[in-house]
Amino acid sequence: MQIKINKQWHGYLLGGLLPAITLVLMYFALAADFRFVDFVRYLNVRGELSRALSLSVLPNLGLFFVFIWTDRLKAAQGVLGSTIILALIIIFMRFM
């Protein structure tokens, strides 16, 4: 039995999880000596949290194109939708 990921909610789910996983990987690469909460606080105090979140959303671009190339257009719509929502959150954070 093969499960085909081609529902919009699949794209929203994966488009939200991939940036979170990327942010955790950035944490392990840059500040594994500290707690994750301290890493996020440090980024926030320095004003770099929105930039780190912006970088963590970039892998969604690859996921989007994989869904497009494999003709999973509904899932690609979900990834695009979650990326737009995350972008609006980042813009809001940047100018607050």
C-alpha positions in Angstrom: 0.0 0.0 0.0 1.5 3.3 -1.1 0.4 6.5 0.5 0.4 9.5 -1.8 0.9 12.8 -0.1 -1.3 15.1 -2.1 -3.7 16.9 0.3 -3.5 20.5 1.2 -3.2 19.8 4.9 -0.2 17.6 4.2 1.5 20.6 2.7 0.5 22.8 5.6 1.8 20.2 8.1 5.1 19.6 6.3 5.5 23.3 5.5 5.2 24.0 9.3 7.4 21.2 10.5 10.3 21.7 8.1 11.2 25.2 9.4 10.9 24.0 13.0 13.3 21.1 12.2 15.6 23.5 10.4 15.6 25.9 13.4 16.5 22.9 15.7 19.3 21.9 13.4 20.6 25.5 13.4 20.6 25.3 17.2 22.6 22.1 17.3 25.1 23.6 14.7 25.5 26.9 16.5 24.7 26.6 20.2 24.4 23.1 21.3 26.1 24.0 24.6 23.1 26.0 25.7 19.5 25.1 26.1 17.2 25.7 23.2 15.2 28.3 25.1 18.4 30.2 25.8 19.3 30.1 22.2 16.0 31.6 21.1 16.2 34.2 23.9 19.8 35.1 22.7 18.6 35.5 19.1 15.6 37.6 20.3 17.8 39.9 22.5 20.2 40.5 19.6 17.4 41.1 17.2 18.3 38.1 15.1 15.3 35.9 15.7 13.4 37.0 12.6 16.5 36.5 10.5 17.0 33.0 11.9 13.3 32.2 11.3 13.7 33.5 7.7 16.5 31.2 7.1 14.6 28.3 8.6 11.8 28.8 6.1 14.1 28.4 3.1 13.9 24.6 2.9 10.2 25.0 2.2 11.3 26.2 -1.3 12.8 22.8 -2.0 9.8 21.0 -0.6 7.5 23.1 -2.8 9.5 22.3 -5.9 9.5 18.6 -5.1 5.8 18.6 -4.8 5.4 20.6 -8.1 7.8 18.2 -10.0 6.0 15.1 -8.7 2.6 16.5 -9.6 1.3 16.9 -6.0 -0.2 20.3 -6.6 -2.5 20.3 -3.5 0.4 19.6 -1.2 2.4 22.3 -2.9 -0.5 24.7 -2.3 -0.3 23.8 1.4 3.5 24.4 1.6 3.0 27.8 -0.2 0.2 28.7 2.3 2.2 27.8 5.3 5.2 29.7 4.0 3.1 32.8 3.4 1.7 32.5 7.0 5.2 32.2 8.4 6.4 35.1 6.3 3.6 37.3 7.7 4.6 36.3 11.2 8.3 37.1 10.5 7.4 40.5 9.0 5.3 41.2 12.1 8.2 40.2 14.4 10.6 42.3 12.3 8.7 45.5 12.7 7.6 45.2 16.3 
